[in-house]
Amino acid sequence: MARTATVTRNTRETQITLTIDLDGTGRADLHTGIGFLTTCWTLARHGLFDVSVTCRGDLDVDCHHTM
């Protein structure tokens, strides 16, 4: 049984897509535009799950919508 999920969230401020595979190898494909958030997602390497995150948001205003 595959333990994967993909979630997409679109608002006026952000467009976010996240895919996770709990039985992965620790691969992370991260495009958040926020250095701290990208660093947090690198924990996939230690948890041995695969994650893909793509975020587009109004970072010129602030990063809180994306976070």
N, C-alpha and C positions, 0 to 999 in steps of 0.2 A: 504494500500500500504506500503510495507516494504521500509524503507529508510536505506539501508545497502549497503556497497561496500567493495570489497577486491581488493587490488592493490599489485602486486609483481613487484619488480625491481631487476634485476640481472645485475651486471656489473663485470668487472675484480676485483674490489676492494670490492664490497659489495653484499650481498643478503638480501633483505628487503621484508617482507610481513606485510601489515597492513590491518586489518579488522575493520570497524567501523559500529556501529548501532546507528543512531541518536535518536532512540526511546527506548534506553536501560534504565538501572537502575543505571549507574555509576560504572560499573565493569571495571577494567583495568587489563589485563594480559600482562605484559611488560617484554621483554627480549632484552635489547639494548646493554648491556655491557658498557654503559656510564651513570654514576650516574645522571648527570645533565639532560640528555635527558629523562631518566626514570622519574625523578621528574617532568619535564614539562608535561609529558603525564598523570600524576595523576590528572590533571584538569578534567578528565572524571568524577570523583566523583562529582565535583561541577556542571558540565554541564549536568549530568544525561544522558550521552551517554556511550555506551560500546565500548571499544577499545582493540584490540589485536595487539601487535607489536612484531615482531621477527626480529632481526638484527644480521647479521654476517658480520664482516668486518675486514679490516687490521688495527685493533686498535694498534698493535705493532708499526706501523708507526705514526699514528695520528688518531684522531677521525673525521676529517673534511669530509671524504667520507661518513661516516655513518650519520653524522648530516645533 
